[in-house]
Amino acid sequence: MAFVLCLLLLLALLGSPVSQGHSVHKTTVGTLDLGYLPAGNYETNLYVDSGPIEILFRIVRAFLSVVQPNPFPEDLIRKAVQQRFEHTKNDYQKVAHYEIGFILLAGLGLLFVVLIPLVGLCFCMCRCCNNCGGEMHQRQKKNGDCRRRCFATSLFVVSLIMSIGVFCAFVTNQHLTTQVQGMRPLIKSNFKDLRTLLTDTPEQINYLVSQFDAPKNQALLDLDNIGPLLGRRVQAQLGKRVLPALDAVLTMAGAIRETREALENVSASMEILQEGTNKLSANLTNAKENLKNTLNDAACSEAQASSTCNVIKNSLNQLSINANFSRLPPVTSQLAKVNEVLKIDLARLVQKGYAAFNDTPNMVQNQTKNIISDVKSVLDSIGTNITVVIKMLPIQKMITDFVIYLTQTETYIDNYFPLVEQYDFYRWLCCLIACCLLILILVFYYLGLMCGTCGYKKHKTPTNRGCVSNTGGNFLMAGVGFSFLFSWALMIIVVSTFVLGGNVEKLVCEPFKEKSIFQVLDTPYLFNPQWRNYLSGLLFKNPDVNLTFKQVYSDCKENKGIYTSLQLDKFYNISKFLAISQYTQDLTIQFESIKINLSTIVLLDEVGKENLWNFSFSGIDGIDFAEYLAEVNKSITKVDLLSFANDLEARAEQLPKGALENALKGHASNIRMIHHQRVIPLEQEMSTLNQSIRLLQKTATELMVKVSQVIATVESAQLLINNNASFIIIEETKKYMDAIIDYFEQYIQWVIDSLTMDVAACKPLANVIDTAVEIFLCSYITNSVNAFWFGLGGATMFLVPALIFAVKLSKFYRRMDSEDVYDDVETLPMKNMENGNYGYHKDHLYGLHNPVMTSAMEQW
C-alpha cells in the first residue's frame, strides 16, 4: 500500500482551500491584455531508460502474466480492506484461486528446498556404501565414448544456461544498486519542484491582484473620455434623425441660390433674345428686299430664267422670324422676392445647427464631471473588495505549514538515505554472495569439463588415467557437493523474492499503470465505514464531497490547479465571492444618476424657418413654364437659313452665266452670314433659357409641400432632442456602463479561470507519486528484484540436471581403483569368470599389485 500512503500524505498537506486558474492571455481587439500568469519550470524528468536490460524486464513481466493471468481482484481487495483482513473461508478460497500460480511455483520451490538436502544426504550415504556411483570401478561398455561426450555436452549446455541466469541476476543486482544510488538527484528534483510550487503560488496570487489595475486604468481612461465615448454614442443615435433634417435644410438653401441664378439667367436671356430677334428681323427684311430687287431685273423675264425666278420669289416669305420672345411675361418680381429671401444666410444658420449638434460630446463631458468622480471612487472600492476576496484564500497558512513539513521531510530523507544506501549495500552483498555461490559451482563444472576433456586419454585404462583427467572428475564432484550444500538456500532466496516481487508487480504496479487501483481506493466506505468518500473526509472532514483519488491524480497529472483538483469550490466558491453583480451595484446606481440635458441644441431658429416659408411664397411656382418652353422649343426663323442659302445658290447655278447668277450667289452668301452672326448666338441663348426654365420648373414643383416637409423634419428632430433624448441617453448610458463593467467582467473571469486552472498547478504532486510508485517501487525495485529471482531461479533449477550430468561424467574422468579386463579371444562373460572375481582385472596374474585383490586373497 505504498502508493496509498504516499498519495494520502501528499494530499493531506493541501487540506486548505487553494484556488487556481487558467492564464488567459487576451490580445483580441476590444479585450484586455492581462498578460501571462507567472509559472515556474519543473525539472523532474520521469522518463526511465533502463537500457538493454528492459528486454529482460519484459520477459519477466510476460512470465508473470503466464503465472498470474487473472485480472486485478478489485472486489476481493475491497472486501479485505473493509473487513480489516479478517477473511472467511470463502475469502481464503478466492485468494488461493487468484494466487494459484504463485502458490504452485512457491510450493515447487519449497519442495525443492526440502528435497534437495534430503536427496543430497541420501546420495552421500549411498556413495559411502559404494553405491550410487561411489564405487571406484567403471564398467567398460561399447558406447562409453558416446555417453561421455553426451554427458559432457549436456553439462556444458546446462552450465551455459546457468551462466546466463547468473549473469542476469548479477546485472540486475548491480542495476538495482545503481538505481538506488541515482535516486538522490530524482528526490532532490521533486523537492525542488515542490518548493517551486510553493514559491510561485503566492507570486501568482499577487499577480492576479496586481492585474486589477488593467481594467481599472482602462475604465478610468473611458471615464475621462466620457464625452467622446458616451457623447458620440448619443450623437450617433440622435444623428439618425437630426442629420437628415439639417441636410434637407442645407439642400433647400442650395436650391434657393440655384433658383436665384436660374431667374437671373432667364431675365438676362430674355433681354438678349428680344434684342437679337429684332436685329435678326431687320437683317432678314433687308435681305428679302434686296433679293426682290434682283429678281425684278429684266434677265428674269427671259424664258430660261423666268421659272427659276418665280420659284425664288415664292420662297421669299420664309425669310422671317418664327419665335416671339417679347410676348413672354418677365420674372423680375420672382427674382426680387428670391433676392429678398437670400438676404438671410440660411446656410450659415444650418451650420450653426450642425455646430450645436456636434458639440454634444462636450456637453456630455461638462454635465457628468461630478458623477465621474463618484464613479472613480466606486471603482477604487471594487478593487479593494476584489483584493480582499482573493487575499482571503487561506493559501499563505497552507504554504507555511507545507514548507515546514517539506523541510522536515527533506531533512528526514537526507538523514536516513545513507542508511538506505547502507542496507542496499548489505542486500547487494547478499545477492552477490548468492551469485558467487552459483559462480563457484559453475567454476567447478567448467574446470572439470576443461581438465577432464583435456586430460582424458582414450588409450588409458580407468585405473591408469592421468592426474589432469582425475582432477577434472574431482572438480565435477566438488561442484555436485556444493550444489547440494547451497541450492536449497538459493531456492529460499528465489521463492521469497518471487512471491514478494511478483505480487507487487501484479497488485501494485500493473493496477497503477492501468489506474484500476484508484477504483479500489475510491470505493465508498472503504477505509472508514462512516465516510463515503475517504479522501474528502481525510482532507476536509467532509466525506460527502465526491473527491476521488483517480480524479485528483489525473487532474494533477494534467497540471491543473489544486482548486480544481481538490474541488475546493465546494468549500470556498470563488465564483460566488467574485460575482460581478455584487461589485457593480453601486456602479449601476452612479450611472443611473447621470442626467444630460441637450435642450440647448437649436437645429434651426425661427428666422431660418421664416426664410424657408418666404422662399415658398416667392412666386416661382406661378411662372407659365409651358409658354416659356413652347417658345423656346420653336426655331428662330421659319426656314433654316443655311438650307435656304444652299437652295438659292443651287437655283442660281441653273441660270445662264451672267450678272443674275452672280447676284443670286451674292445674296446666298449674305444669308449664310446672317445665320452665323445672328441665328447661332440666339440658339445658344435659347438653350441657356431652356435649362434655366426647366430648373425653375423642377424647383417650383410642389414647392410649398417640400418646404413644409423640411420644416416638419427639422421640428421633429428638435422635438426629439428636447423631449425624447433622455430615453436615448439612458439607453446609451447603459451601454457605456456595460462597456465599463465588461472590463471588470473580463478581469474577474480571468481571475476565476486562473484560480481554477493555473494557480498552484499540482503537477509536482503527481510527479512525487509517480516517482514513489512507478519509478522507485516499480521500475527500480520491483523490476530489478523480479529479474534477479528470474535469473537466479533459472540457474538454481538447472543445478539438478547439472549435478546429474556431473556425477555421470565424473566416472569417465576420475582414476578408478579397478576396471573390467577382457582377453581378446575371451569375450564372453562366463569365460571371463575364469580370470577371477567376475572378470575383474587381477593384477597378480600380470605382475601388477592390486590392493583390492591382495586383501581378498589374504582373507581367503
Secondary structure, DSSP 8 states (H G I E B T S, - for coil): -HHHHHHHHHHHTT-S---EE------STTS-------------------TTHHHHHHHHHHHHHHH--S---HHHHHHHHHTTT---HHHHHHHHHHTHHHHHHHHHHHHHHHHHHHHHHHHHHHHHTT-TT-SSEE---TTHHHHHHHHHHHHHHHHHHHHHHHHHHHHHHHHHHHHHHTHHHHHHHHHHHHHHHHHHHHHHHHHHHHTTHHHHHHHHHHHHTHIIIIIHHHHHHHHHHHHHHHHHHHHHHHHHHHHHHHHHHHHHHHHHHHHHHHHHHHHHHHHHHHHHHHHTSGGGGSHHHHHHHHHHHHTGGGSSB---GGGS---HHHHHHHHHHTTS-HHHHHHHHHHHHHTHHHHHHHHTHHHHHHHHHHHHHHHHHHHHHHHTSTHHHHHHHHHHHHHHHHHHHHHHHHHHHHHHHHHHHHHHHHHHHHHHHHHHHHHHHHHHHHH--TTS-GGG--HHHHHHHHHHHHHHHHHHHHHHHHHHHHHHHHHHHHHHIIIIIHHHHHTHHHHHHT-TTSS-TT-SSHHHHHHHS-TTS---HHHHHHHHHTT-BHHHHTTGGGTS-HHHHT-THHHHHHHHHHHHT-----TT--SS-HHHHHHHHHHHTSSGGGS-HHHHHHHHTS-SBSS-HHHHHHHHHHHHHHS-SSHHHHHHHHHHHHHHHHIIIIIHHHHHHHHHHHHHHHHHHHHHTTHHHHHHHHHHHHHHHHHIIIIIHHHHHHHHHHHHHHHHHHHHHHHHHHHHHHHHHTTTB-HHHHHHHIIIIIIIIIIIIIHHHHHHHHHHHHHHHTHHHHHHHHHHHHHHHS--SEEB---SS--SHHHHGGGSGGGB--GGGGT---HHHHHHHHH-
